[in-house]
């Protein structure tokens, strides 16, 4: 689990897909994907994985979902 290096709060990922939609409302080809990493202590989310690694660290935890 990714955690902020300072606050130790969990980092969450948001993935947004942009699709073309036909006249019936069905999704067609995905033409853009945006991945954002965010933590409640950060002012702005980051898009770059290298920036995530600079701000956060991986912590092995047993998480039940």
N, CA, C and O atoms as a GROMACS GRO file, in nm:
protein
  260
    1UNK      N    1   0.085  -0.116   0.000
    1UNK     CA    2   0.000   0.000   0.000
    1UNK      C    3   0.091   0.123   0.000
    1UNK      O    4   0.187   0.131   0.077
    2UNK      N    5   0.060   0.219  -0.086
    2UNK     CA    6   0.136   0.344  -0.089
    2UNK      C    7   0.088   0.435   0.023
    2UNK      O    8  -0.032   0.454   0.043
    3UNK      N    9   0.185   0.491   0.097
    3UNK     CA   10   0.155   0.583   0.206
    3UNK      C   11   0.243   0.707   0.193
    3UNK      O   12   0.358   0.700   0.151
    4UNK      N   13   0.184   0.822   0.230
    4UNK     CA   14   0.258   0.947   0.232
    4UNK      C   15   0.377   0.933   0.327
    4UNK      O   16   0.363   0.879   0.436
    5UNK      N   17   0.494   0.982   0.286
    5UNK     CA   18   0.614   0.967   0.369
    5UNK      C   19   0.605   1.043   0.500
    5UNK      O   20   0.661   1.000   0.600
    6UNK      N   21   0.535   1.156   0.501
    6UNK     CA   22   0.530   1.239   0.622
    6UNK      C   23   0.412   1.202   0.710
    6UNK      O   24   0.430   1.171   0.828
    7UNK      N   25   0.291   1.206   0.655
    7UNK     CA   26   0.171   1.185   0.737
    7UNK      C   27   0.135   1.038   0.755
    7UNK      O   28   0.058   1.003   0.845
    8UNK      N   29   0.191   0.952   0.669
    8UNK     CA   30   0.162   0.806   0.671
    8UNK      C   31   0.018   0.775   0.631
    8UNK      O   32  -0.029   0.663   0.653
    9UNK      N   33  -0.053   0.872   0.573
    9UNK     CA   34  -0.189   0.848   0.526
    9UNK      C   35  -0.185   0.774   0.392
    9UNK      O   36  -0.087   0.785   0.318
   10UNK      N   37  -0.290   0.701   0.362
   10UNK     CA   38  -0.298   0.620   0.241
   10UNK      C   39  -0.307   0.707   0.116
   10UNK      O   40  -0.377   0.808   0.114
   11UNK      N   41  -0.236   0.665   0.012
   11UNK     CA   42  -0.244   0.730  -0.119
   11UNK      C   43  -0.346   0.654  -0.202
   11UNK      O   44  -0.341   0.531  -0.209
   12UNK      N   45  -0.438   0.725  -0.263
   12UNK     CA   46  -0.543   0.665  -0.345
   12UNK      C   47  -0.518   0.695  -0.492
   12UNK      O   48  -0.457   0.797  -0.526
   13UNK      N   49  -0.565   0.607  -0.578
   13UNK     CA   50  -0.553   0.627  -0.722
   13UNK      C   51  -0.691   0.653  -0.781
   13UNK      O   52  -0.789   0.588  -0.744
   14UNK      N   53  -0.696   0.748  -0.872
   14UNK     CA   54  -0.818   0.776  -0.947
   14UNK      C   55  -0.785   0.758  -1.093
   14UNK      O   56  -0.691   0.820  -1.144
   15UNK      N   57  -0.860   0.674  -1.162
   15UNK     CA   58  -0.840   0.651  -1.304
   15UNK      C   59  -0.965   0.696  -1.377
   15UNK      O   60  -1.076   0.650  -1.347
   16UNK      N   61  -0.948   0.786  -1.472
   16UNK     CA   62  -1.059   0.839  -1.549
   16UNK      C   63  -1.041   0.799  -1.695
   16UNK      O   64  -0.936   0.822  -1.753
   17UNK      N   65  -1.145   0.740  -1.753
   17UNK     CA   66  -1.143   0.699  -1.894
   17UNK      C   67  -1.236   0.790  -1.973
   17UNK      O   68  -1.348   0.819  -1.929
   18UNK      N   69  -1.190   0.834  -2.088
   18UNK     CA   70  -1.271   0.915  -2.177
   18UNK      C   71  -1.304   0.832  -2.300
   18UNK      O   72  -1.215   0.780  -2.367
   19UNK      N   73  -1.434   0.818  -2.331
   19UNK     CA   74  -1.481   0.734  -2.441
   19UNK      C   75  -1.564   0.816  -2.538
   19UNK      O   76  -1.627   0.916  -2.501
   20UNK      N   77  -1.564   0.771  -2.663
   20UNK     CA   78  -1.665   0.819  -2.757
   20UNK      C   79  -1.795   0.748  -2.722
   20UNK      O   80  -1.793   0.632  -2.680
   21UNK      N   81  -1.908   0.815  -2.739
   21UNK     CA   82  -2.039   0.757  -2.710
   21UNK      C   83  -2.124   0.766  -2.837
   21UNK      O   84  -2.129   0.871  -2.901
   22UNK      N   85  -2.190   0.655  -2.872
   22UNK     CA   86  -2.274   0.658  -2.992
   22UNK      C   87  -2.413   0.714  -2.959
   22UNK      O   88  -2.440   0.751  -2.845
   23UNK      N   89  -2.500   0.720  -3.060
   23UNK     CA   90  -2.632   0.783  -3.042
   23UNK      C   91  -2.721   0.706  -2.945
   23UNK      O   92  -2.819   0.762  -2.894
   24UNK      N   93  -2.690   0.578  -2.918
   24UNK     CA   94  -2.767   0.498  -2.822
   24UNK      C   95  -2.712   0.506  -2.680
   24UNK      O   96  -2.765   0.445  -2.587
   25UNK      N   97  -2.604   0.582  -2.664
   25UNK     CA   98  -2.543   0.596  -2.531
   25UNK      C   99  -2.443   0.487  -2.498
   25UNK      O  100  -2.397   0.478  -2.384
   26UNK      N  101  -2.408   0.404  -2.597
   26UNK     CA  102  -2.311   0.297  -2.574
   26UNK      C  103  -2.169   0.352  -2.586
   26UNK      O  104  -2.142   0.440  -2.668
   27UNK      N  105  -2.080   0.300  -2.503
   27UNK     CA  106  -1.941   0.342  -2.506
   27UNK      C  107  -1.869   0.281  -2.625
   27UNK      O  108  -1.886   0.163  -2.654
   28UNK      N  109  -1.791   0.361  -2.691
   28UNK     CA  110  -1.708   0.314  -2.802
   28UNK      C  111  -1.563   0.321  -2.759
   28UNK      O  112  -1.532   0.299  -2.641
   29UNK      N  113  -1.475   0.351  -2.849
   29UNK     CA  114  -1.332   0.351  -2.825
   29UNK      C  115  -1.292   0.447  -2.711
   29UNK      O  116  -1.341   0.559  -2.703
   30UNK      N  117  -1.202   0.399  -2.624
   30UNK     CA  118  -1.145   0.485  -2.520
   30UNK      C  119  -1.031   0.564  -2.584
   30UNK      O  120  -0.936   0.506  -2.636
   31UNK      N  121  -1.041   0.697  -2.580
   31UNK     CA  122  -0.939   0.777  -2.646
   31UNK      C  123  -0.845   0.847  -2.549
   31UNK      O  124  -0.746   0.906  -2.593
   32UNK      N  125  -0.872   0.841  -2.419
   32UNK     CA  126  -0.782   0.903  -2.324
   32UNK      C  127  -0.803   0.843  -2.186
   32UNK      O  128  -0.916   0.815  -2.146
   33UNK      N  129  -0.693   0.823  -2.114
   33UNK     CA  130  -0.698   0.775  -1.976
   33UNK      C  131  -0.612   0.867  -1.891
   33UNK      O  132  -0.499   0.899  -1.928
   34UNK      N  133  -0.665   0.910  -1.779
   34UNK     CA  134  -0.589   0.993  -1.686
   34UNK      C  135  -0.579   0.918  -1.554
   34UNK      O  136  -0.680   0.873  -1.499
   35UNK      N  137  -0.457   0.906  -1.503
   35UNK     CA  138  -0.435   0.843  -1.373
   35UNK      C  139  -0.384   0.951  -1.277
   35UNK      O  140  -0.286   1.019  -1.305
   36UNK      N  141  -0.451   0.964  -1.164
   36UNK     CA  142  -0.411   1.060  -1.062
   36UNK      C  143  -0.387   0.987  -0.931
   36UNK      O  144  -0.463   0.898  -0.893
   37UNK      N  145  -0.281   1.026  -0.863
   37UNK     CA  146  -0.252   0.974  -0.731
   37UNK      C  147  -0.276   1.088  -0.632
   37UNK      O  148  -0.233   1.201  -0.655
   38UNK      N  149  -0.345   1.057  -0.521
   38UNK     CA  150  -0.380   1.163  -0.428
   38UNK      C  151  -0.377   1.113  -0.284
   38UNK      O  152  -0.401   0.996  -0.256
   39UNK      N  153  -0.346   1.204  -0.196
   39UNK     CA  154  -0.350   1.179  -0.052
   39UNK      C  155  -0.418   1.299   0.011
   39UNK      O  156  -0.400   1.412  -0.036
   40UNK      N  157  -0.495   1.278   0.116
   40UNK     CA  158  -0.572   1.389   0.173
   40UNK      C  159  -0.484   1.500   0.229
   40UNK      O  160  -0.533   1.611   0.250
   41UNK      N  161  -0.356   1.475   0.253
   41UNK     CA  162  -0.267   1.579   0.304
   41UNK      C  163  -0.199   1.658   0.191
   41UNK      O  164  -0.132   1.757   0.218
   42UNK      N  165  -0.215   1.615   0.067
   42UNK     CA  166  -0.153   1.685  -0.045
   42UNK      C  167  -0.247   1.793  -0.096
   42UNK      O  168  -0.368   1.775  -0.097
   43UNK      N  169  -0.191   1.904  -0.139
   43UNK     CA  170  -0.272   2.012  -0.193
   43UNK      C  171  -0.327   1.975  -0.331
   43UNK      O  172  -0.443   2.004  -0.362
   44UNK      N  173  -0.245   1.911  -0.413
   44UNK     CA  174  -0.286   1.873  -0.549
   44UNK      C  175  -0.250   1.728  -0.574
   44UNK      O  176  -0.151   1.679  -0.521
   45UNK      N  177  -0.329   1.657  -0.656
   45UNK     CA  178  -0.291   1.521  -0.695
   45UNK      C  179  -0.174   1.525  -0.792
   45UNK      O  180  -0.144   1.629  -0.850
   46UNK      N  181  -0.107   1.412  -0.809
   46UNK     CA  182   0.004   1.402  -0.904
   46UNK      C  183  -0.032   1.300  -1.011
   46UNK      O  184  -0.102   1.202  -0.983
   47UNK      N  185   0.016   1.322  -1.132
   47UNK     CA  186  -0.008   1.231  -1.244
   47UNK      C  187   0.111   1.139  -1.269
   47UNK      O  188   0.094   1.030  -1.323
   48UNK      N  189   0.228   1.182  -1.230
   48UNK     CA  190   0.351   1.111  -1.264
   48UNK      C  191   0.388   1.010  -1.155
   48UNK      O  192   0.389   1.044  -1.036
   49UNK      N  193   0.419   0.887  -1.195
   49UNK     CA  194   0.455   0.783  -1.100
   49UNK      C  195   0.585   0.817  -1.027
   49UNK      O  196   0.601   0.784  -0.910
   50UNK      N  197   0.678   0.882  -1.096
   50UNK     CA  198   0.804   0.922  -1.032
   50UNK      C  199   0.778   1.023  -0.920
   50UNK      O  200   0.844   1.018  -0.816
   51UNK      N  201   0.685   1.113  -0.941
   51UNK     CA  202   0.648   1.209  -0.837
   51UNK      C  203   0.582   1.137  -0.719
   51UNK      O  204   0.604   1.173  -0.604
   52UNK      N  205   0.501   1.036  -0.749
   52UNK     CA  206   0.441   0.955  -0.642
   52UNK      C  207   0.551   0.892  -0.557
   52UNK      O  208   0.544   0.896  -0.434
   53UNK      N  209   0.652   0.834  -0.622
   53UNK     CA  210   0.761   0.769  -0.548
   53UNK      C  211   0.841   0.869  -0.465
   53UNK      O  212   0.898   0.832  -0.363
   54UNK      N  213   0.846   0.996  -0.508
   54UNK     CA  214   0.916   1.098  -0.432
   54UNK      C  215   0.838   1.136  -0.306
   54UNK      O  216   0.898   1.161  -0.201
   55UNK      N  217   0.705   1.141  -0.316
   55UNK     CA  218   0.620   1.184  -0.205
   55UNK      C  219   0.576   1.072  -0.112
   55UNK      O  220   0.545   1.096   0.004
   56UNK      N  221   0.574   0.949  -0.163
   56UNK     CA  222   0.516   0.838  -0.087
   56UNK      C  223   0.610   0.718  -0.088
   56UNK      O  224   0.707   0.713  -0.164
   57UNK      N  225   0.578   0.621  -0.004
   57UNK     CA  226   0.657   0.499   0.002
   57UNK      C  227   0.564   0.379   0.008
   57UNK      O  228   0.451   0.388   0.057
   58UNK      N  229   0.613   0.266  -0.043
   58UNK     CA  230   0.536   0.143  -0.040
   58UNK      C  231   0.553   0.077   0.096
   58UNK      O  232   0.666   0.061   0.143
   59UNK      N  233   0.443   0.039   0.159
   59UNK     CA  234   0.444  -0.028   0.288
   59UNK      C  235   0.366  -0.157   0.273
   59UNK      O  236   0.250  -0.156   0.234
   60UNK      N  237   0.430  -0.269   0.305
   60UNK     CA  238   0.360  -0.398   0.300
   60UNK      C  239   0.267  -0.409   0.420
   60UNK      O  240   0.311  -0.397   0.535
   61UNK      N  241   0.140  -0.431   0.392
   61UNK     CA  242   0.040  -0.445   0.498
   61UNK      C  243  -0.057  -0.554   0.458
   61UNK      O  244  -0.080  -0.579   0.340
   62UNK      N  245  -0.115  -0.618   0.556
   62UNK     CA  246  -0.221  -0.715   0.531
   62UNK      C  247  -0.353  -0.641   0.534
   62UNK      O  248  -0.401  -0.602   0.640
   63UNK      N  249  -0.410  -0.621   0.417
   63UNK     CA  250  -0.534  -0.546   0.406
   63UNK      C  251  -0.643  -0.640   0.357
   63UNK      O  252  -0.627  -0.704   0.252
   64UNK      N  253  -0.752  -0.649   0.430
   64UNK     CA  254  -0.865  -0.732   0.389
   64UNK      C  255  -0.969  -0.644   0.324
   64UNK      O  256  -1.004  -0.539   0.377
   65UNK      N  257  -1.019  -0.688   0.209
   65UNK     CA  258  -1.120  -0.610   0.139
   65UNK      C  259  -1.246  -0.691   0.129
   65UNK      O  260  -1.345  -0.645   0.073
   0.00000   0.00000   0.00000
